[in-house]
Amino acid sequence: MAERLDHLSGDTMIDRIVHGVGIVARWLCLLLALLQFGVVVARYLFETGSVMAQEAILFTFGAMFMLALADALKNGRHVRVDMIFHGLQPRAQRRIDAIGIVVFLLPLCGFMLYLAFPYVMNSWAALEGSREAGGLPGVFLLKTVILIALVLVIAQALMILRRCIQRWSE
């Protein structure tokens, strides 16, 4: 596991919110395992299945993954080229992180937010539910998690960028 970088840590309100959402994502992991266990037991012991339960597994997985994004960024557990990055001095690491945030992460998240907003709003306008008979209602709520996740990633990236800039010359 990657070591925690000094410029990622902090205790702002954004950091606390991202940490709290990360804890929710961890609990969703447990819920996911329990749901999947229940579906397997129902299928093999009682020879029954449920579209609603299958969709609950998919919704839980999607929400867990999206809500964990900002927490992974905050704790340095996101994907990067570690074999180069970790051989560098902290000053160089901060500069690479700052450049990566400005050049790649923020534009990508901004573009995704631009595309996702009408997608989610259309879902809310229709109060979209499952396409499957017997599926879960409230698909619009799951789609809202896309916006929440993107806003959290952008906010956390800005906090990391601020810390990188504050310690730019160290």
C-alpha positions in Angstrom: 0.0 0.0 0.0 1.2 3.5 -0.8 2.5 5.5 2.0 0.5 8.6 3.0 2.1 11.7 1.5 2.5 14.7 3.8 0.8 17.1 1.4 -2.4 15.0 1.2 -3.2 15.2 4.9 -5.2 17.9 6.6 -8.2 18.6 8.7 -10.4 21.0 6.9 -14.2 20.7 6.7 -13.7 19.2 3.2 -11.3 16.6 4.7 -13.8 15.7 7.4 -16.7 15.4 5.0 -14.6 13.2 2.6 -13.5 11.1 5.5 -17.1 10.6 6.6 -18.3 9.7 3.1 -15.4 7.3 3.0 -16.6 5.6 6.1 -20.1 5.3 4.5 -18.4 3.7 1.5 -16.7 1.2 3.8 -20.1 0.3 5.4 -21.6 -0.1 1.9 -18.9 -2.7 1.3 -20.2 -4.8 4.2 -23.8 -4.3 3.0 -22.7 -5.4 -0.4 -21.2 -8.6 1.0 -24.3 -9.3 3.0 -26.7 -8.7 0.1 -24.7 -11.0 -2.1 -24.6 -13.7 0.6 -28.4 -13.4 0.9 -28.9 -13.7 -2.8 -26.7 -16.8 -3.0 -28.5 -18.4 0.0 -31.9 -17.6 -1.4 -30.9 -19.1 -4.8 -29.3 -22.3 -3.7 -31.2 -23.1 -0.5 -34.7 -21.8 -1.4 -34.5 -21.9 -5.2 -35.7 -18.3 -5.4 -34.4 -15.1 -6.8 -35.2 -11.4 -6.7 -34.6 -8.8 -9.3 -34.8 -6.2 -6.6 -32.1 -7.9 -4.6 -29.9 -8.2 -7.7 -30.4 -4.5 -8.4 -29.7 -3.6 -4.8 -26.3 -5.3 -5.2 -25.5 -3.3 -8.3 -26.7 0.0 -6.8 -24.7 -0.7 -3.6 -21.6 -1.5 -5.6 -22.0 1.7 -7.7 -22.6 3.9 -4.7 -19.7 2.3 -2.8 -17.3 2.8 -5.7 -18.3 6.4 -6.4 -18.3 7.5 -2.8 -14.9 6.0 -2.2 -13.2 8.1 -4.9 -12.6 11.3 -2.9 -11.4 9.3 0.1 -9.0 7.4 -2.0 -7.6 10.7 -3.4 -7.4 12.2 0.1 -5.4 9.2 1.4 -3.1 8.7 -1.7 -4.7 5.4 -2.6 -5.6 6.4 -6.1 -3.8 5.1 -9.2 -0.5 6.7 -10.1 2.9 5.6 -11.4 4.3 4.7 -8.0 7.6 3.3 -9.3 8.6 6.8 -10.4 6.6 8.9 -8.0 7.8 7.3 -4.8 11.5 7.6 -5.7 11.2 11.3 -5.9 11.7 13.9 -3.1 8.5 15.2 -1.4 9.0 18.6 -3.2 8.9 16.9 -6.6 6.0 14.8 -5.5 4.0 17.9 -4.5 4.8 19.5 -7.9 3.7 16.4 -9.8 0.5 16.2 -7.8 -0.2 19.9 -8.4 0.4 19.7 -12.1 -1.6 16.4 -12.4 -4.6 18.0 -10.5 -4.6 21.1 -12.7 -3.9 19.5 -16.1 -5.8 16.2 -15.7 -8.0 15.7 -12.7 -9.9 19.0 -12.5 -10.6 19.2 -16.3 -11.7 15.6 -16.4 -14.0 16.0 -13.3 -15.3 19.3 -14.7 -16.1 17.7 -18.0 -17.8 14.7 -16.3 -19.8 17.0 -14.1 -20.9 19.0 -17.2 -22.1 15.7 -18.9 -23.6 14.2 -15.8 -25.7 17.1 -14.6 -28.3 17.0 -17.3 -28.3 13.2 -17.2 -29.1 13.3 -13.4 -31.6 16.1 -13.8 -33.5 14.2 -16.5 -33.6 11.2 -14.2 -35.0 13.3 -11.4 -37.6 14.9 -13.7 -38.9 11.5 -14.6 -38.4 10.1 -11.0 -36.7 7.3 -12.9 -37.1 3.8 -11.5 -35.8 0.4 -12.7 -36.4 -0.7 -16.2 -36.9 -4.3 -14.9 -40.3 -5.5 -13.7 -39.9 -5.9 -10.0 -36.8 -3.8 -9.9 -35.9 -1.1 -7.4 -37.5 2.4 -7.6 -35.3 5.4 -7.1 -32.7 5.0 -9.8 -32.6 8.8 -9.8 -31.1 8.7 -6.3 -28.3 6.4 -7.4 -27.6 8.7 -10.4 -27.4 11.6 -7.9 -24.4 9.9 -6.3 -22.5 10.6 -9.5 -22.8 14.3 -8.9 -22.0 14.0 -5.2 -18.9 11.9 -6.0 -17.6 14.4 -8.6 -18.1 17.4 -6.4 -16.3 15.6 -3.5 -13.4 14.7 -5.8 -13.1 18.2 -7.1 -13.3 19.7 -3.5 -10.7 17.2 -2.3 -8.4 17.9 -5.3 -8.6 21.6 -4.6 -7.6 21.0 -1.0 -4.6 18.9 -2.1 -3.7 21.5 -4.7 -3.9 24.3 -2.1 -1.5 22.3 0.2 0.9 21.6 -2.7 1.0 25.3 -3.5 1.4 26.3 0.1 4.4 24.0 0.4 5.7 24.6 -3.2 9.2 25.8 -2.2 9.8 23.5 0.7 
